[in-house]
Amino acid sequence: MVFQSLFLGNLPLAEGFGLNTNIFETNIINLAAVVAIVISFVGKNLSALLEDRKKTILNNLQEASLRASEAQERLNVAKNQLELAKKKATEIREEGILRATQEINNCVSQHEERLSKLEEFKQETVQFYQQKAFKQAYMYVISRIMSRVKERLNKGLDATYHVVVNNFYVSRFTEYNP
């Protein structure tokens, strides 16, 4: 009876077909009929569209996952290359420091060698000029002695000088042991 009163309204059972004046109930019935028709005609197409959309989304997700894994792989390769580059830079820096240190040591040793050669040359120069000065002084003294000897010989020997020379030779003769 509820079903009957829902679709037929307040009509008595034997009176036949009539208009339903209850709008709310009519709208519900019309809506149910439209939904049933839409589902029966459009349902298969809609489910096919949804299935295609699902496949497209899954494909997009797989492609995105593949791209993400490729990007991660490229990132790992780039990180490895960065580490290699850092190691290479460290090696180059250490080699540069080593070469610079060697070059500095080489320059210092060359400088010390030059300084020692200059010191040696200075000593030789000082020794040469000392010898030259001694030689000049020696020559001066010898020339003075020779000039005095010539002067004495030219003047002649006096008695005191003659005694000194004789005493010198006598003392030398007494010291002589054959």
BELBELSUL-V297210 format. One record per residue. N is the residue number from 1. RES is the residue in three letters. PHI is phi in whole degrees, 0 to 359 (none if undefined). PSI is psi in radians with two decimals (NA if undefined). D_CENTER is the distance of its C-alpha to the mean C-alpha in Angstrom with 2 decimals. Layout:
((N & RES & PHI & PSI & D_CENTER) (N & RES & PHI & PSI & D_CENTER))
This chain:
((1 & MET & none & -0.58 & 94.07) (2 & VAL & 295 & -0.72 & 90.80) (3 & PHE & 298 & -0.74 & 89.56) (4 & GLN & 294 & -0.74 & 92.67) (5 & SER & 286 & -0.42 & 92.50) (6 & LEU & 288 & -0.75 & 88.82) (7 & PHE & 270 & -0.50 & 89.42) (8 & LEU & 255 & -0.09 & 92.87) (9 & GLY & 77 & -2.38 & 92.84) (10 & ASN & 258 & 0.46 & 96.14) (11 & LEU & 282 & 2.46 & 98.36) (12 & PRO & 289 & 2.78 & 101.04) (13 & LEU & 291 & -0.56 & 100.79) (14 & ALA & 265 & 0.03 & 103.76) (15 & GLU & 273 & -0.23 & 103.34) (16 & GLY & 97 & -2.68 & 101.03) (17 & PHE & 270 & 2.38 & 98.12) (18 & GLY & 212 & 3.08 & 97.27) (19 & LEU & 272 & 2.42 & 94.58) (20 & ASN & 266 & 2.15 & 92.17) (21 & THR & 265 & -0.06 & 91.82) (22 & ASN & 276 & 1.82 & 89.06) (23 & ILE & 289 & -0.73 & 85.98) (24 & PHE & 300 & -0.82 & 83.30) (25 & GLU & 293 & -0.61 & 84.54) (26 & THR & 292 & -0.74 & 84.84) (27 & ASN & 298 & -0.68 & 81.29) (28 & ILE & 294 & -0.74 & 80.05) (29 & ILE & 294 & -0.76 & 82.12) (30 & ASN & 297 & -0.74 & 80.95) (31 & LEU & 296 & -0.74 & 77.33) (32 & ALA & 297 & -0.70 & 77.76) (33 & ALA & 294 & -0.76 & 79.44) (34 & VAL & 294 & -0.75 & 76.67) (35 & VAL & 297 & -0.72 & 73.93) (36 & ALA & 296 & -0.73 & 75.85) (37 & ILE & 294 & -0.79 & 76.25) (38 & VAL & 298 & -0.76 & 72.57) (39 & ILE & 295 & -0.71 & 71.45) (40 & SER & 290 & -0.65 & 73.85) (41 & PHE & 270 & -0.73 & 72.92) (42 & VAL & 265 & -0.29 & 69.33) (43 & GLY & 304 & -0.83 & 68.23) (44 & LYS & 294 & -0.75 & 67.51) (45 & ASN & 294 & -0.70 & 65.65) (46 & LEU & 294 & -0.73 & 63.74) (47 & SER & 293 & -0.62 & 62.80) (48 & ALA & 294 & -0.73 & 61.70) (49 & LEU & 296 & -0.75 & 59.58) (50 & LEU & 296 & -0.69 & 58.08) (51 & GLU & 295 & -0.74 & 57.43) (52 & ASP & 297 & -0.74 & 55.71) (53 & ARG & 297 & -0.71 & 53.65) (54 & LYS & 298 & -0.77 & 52.74) (55 & LYS & 297 & -0.72 & 51.70) (56 & THR & 298 & -0.78 & 49.63) (57 & ILE & 296 & -0.75 & 47.89) (58 & LEU & 297 & -0.74 & 47.27) (59 & ASN & 298 & -0.76 & 45.88) (60 & ASN & 297 & -0.70 & 43.61) (61 & LEU & 295 & -0.71 & 42.45) (62 & GLN & 295 & -0.75 & 41.83) (63 & GLU & 297 & -0.72 & 39.91) (64 & ALA & 295 & -0.71 & 37.86) (65 & SER & 296 & -0.74 & 37.22) (66 & LEU & 297 & -0.78 & 36.26) (67 & ARG & 296 & -0.68 & 33.89) (68 & ALA & 296 & -0.73 & 32.40) (69 & SER & 293 & -0.68 & 31.88) (70 & GLU & 296 & -0.74 & 30.37) (71 & ALA & 296 & -0.70 & 28.07) (72 & GLN & 296 & -0.71 & 27.12) (73 & GLU & 296 & -0.77 & 26.52) (74 & ARG & 296 & -0.66 & 24.32) (75 & LEU & 297 & -0.76 & 22.43) (76 & ASN & 297 & -0.73 & 22.00) (77 & VAL & 297 & -0.75 & 20.88) (78 & ALA & 296 & -0.70 & 18.33) (79 & LYS & 297 & -0.74 & 17.08) (80 & ASN & 298 & -0.75 & 16.95) (81 & GLN & 295 & -0.65 & 15.07) (82 & LEU & 296 & -0.76 & 12.52) (83 & GLU & 297 & -0.74 & 12.26) (84 & LEU & 298 & -0.72 & 12.11) (85 & ALA & 295 & -0.68 & 9.34) (86 & LYS & 296 & -0.75 & 7.29) (87 & LYS & 297 & -0.76 & 8.69) (88 & LYS & 297 & -0.74 & 8.12) (89 & ALA & 297 & -0.71 & 4.36) (90 & THR & 296 & -0.77 & 5.10) (91 & GLU & 298 & -0.76 & 7.91) (92 & ILE & 296 & -0.75 & 6.81) (93 & ARG & 298 & -0.79 & 5.09) (94 & GLU & 295 & -0.71 & 8.36) (95 & GLU & 295 & -0.70 & 10.37) (96 & GLY & 297 & -0.74 & 9.65) (97 & ILE & 296 & -0.75 & 10.67) (98 & LEU & 298 & -0.80 & 13.52) (99 & ARG & 296 & -0.72 & 14.65) (100 & ALA & 297 & -0.73 & 14.65) (101 & THR & 297 & -0.77 & 16.63) (102 & GLN & 298 & -0.73 & 18.89) (103 & GLU & 295 & -0.71 & 19.50) (104 & ILE & 297 & -0.81 & 20.35) (105 & ASN & 299 & -0.71 & 22.61) (106 & ASN & 297 & -0.80 & 24.14) (107 & CYS & 297 & -0.73 & 24.89) (108 & VAL & 297 & -0.78 & 26.33) (109 & SER & 295 & -0.69 & 28.48) (110 & GLN & 297 & -0.72 & 29.67) (111 & HIS & 296 & -0.76 & 30.50) (112 & GLU & 297 & -0.68 & 32.36) (113 & GLU & 296 & -0.76 & 34.18) (114 & ARG & 296 & -0.72 & 35.22) (115 & LEU & 297 & -0.72 & 36.34) (116 & SER & 294 & -0.68 & 38.37) (117 & LYS & 295 & -0.71 & 39.92) (118 & LEU & 295 & -0.70 & 40.77) (119 & GLU & 297 & -0.74 & 42.26) (120 & GLU & 297 & -0.77 & 44.22) (121 & PHE & 297 & -0.70 & 45.40) (122 & LYS & 298 & -0.79 & 46.39) (123 & GLN & 298 & -0.74 & 48.35) (124 & GLU & 296 & -0.71 & 50.03) (125 & THR & 295 & -0.79 & 50.88) (126 & VAL & 298 & -0.75 & 52.30) (127 & GLN & 296 & -0.72 & 54.25) (128 & PHE & 299 & -0.82 & 55.55) (129 & TYR & 290 & -0.55 & 56.76) (130 & GLN & 295 & -0.80 & 58.26) (131 & GLN & 298 & -0.70 & 60.10) (132 & LYS & 296 & -0.75 & 61.18) (133 & ALA & 294 & -0.75 & 62.43) (134 & PHE & 299 & -0.72 & 64.22) (135 & LYS & 296 & -0.74 & 65.71) (136 & GLN & 295 & -0.74 & 66.90) (137 & ALA & 295 & -0.73 & 68.32) (138 & TYR & 299 & -0.82 & 69.93) (139 & MET & 298 & -0.69 & 71.39) (140 & TYR & 296 & -0.83 & 72.69) (141 & VAL & 297 & -0.79 & 74.29) (142 & ILE & 298 & -0.77 & 75.77) (143 & SER & 295 & -0.66 & 77.08) (144 & ARG & 294 & -0.76 & 78.64) (145 & ILE & 297 & -0.77 & 80.18) (146 & MET & 296 & -0.70 & 81.49) (147 & SER & 293 & -0.63 & 82.92) (148 & ARG & 289 & -0.66 & 84.66) (149 & VAL & 296 & -0.78 & 85.93) (150 & LYS & 298 & -0.69 & 87.30) (151 & GLU & 296 & -0.74 & 88.80) (152 & ARG & 293 & -0.72 & 90.48) (153 & LEU & 292 & -0.64 & 91.70) (154 & ASN & 289 & -0.61 & 93.06) (155 & LYS & 284 & -0.53 & 94.77) (156 & GLY & 101 & 2.88 & 96.16) (157 & LEU & 267 & 2.30 & 96.07) (158 & ASP & 269 & 3.07 & 97.85) (159 & ALA & 293 & -0.73 & 99.47) (160 & THR & 292 & -0.72 & 96.76) (161 & TYR & 291 & -0.65 & 94.00) (162 & HIS & 299 & -0.69 & 96.13) (163 & VAL & 293 & -0.71 & 96.56) (164 & VAL & 296 & -0.76 & 92.80) (165 & VAL & 293 & -0.76 & 92.01) (166 & ASN & 296 & -0.76 & 94.77) (167 & ASN & 299 & -0.67 & 93.66) (168 & PHE & 298 & -0.85 & 90.11) (169 & TYR & 290 & -0.54 & 91.27) (170 & VAL & 291 & -0.75 & 93.70) (171 & SER & 295 & -0.59 & 91.04) (172 & ARG & 288 & -0.63 & 88.82) (173 & PHE & 290 & -0.59 & 91.71) (174 & THR & 287 & -0.48 & 92.48) (175 & GLU & 279 & -0.28 & 88.92) (176 & TYR & 288 & 2.22 & 88.95) (177 & ASN & 238 & 1.99 & 89.33) (178 & PRO & 280 & NA & 89.96))
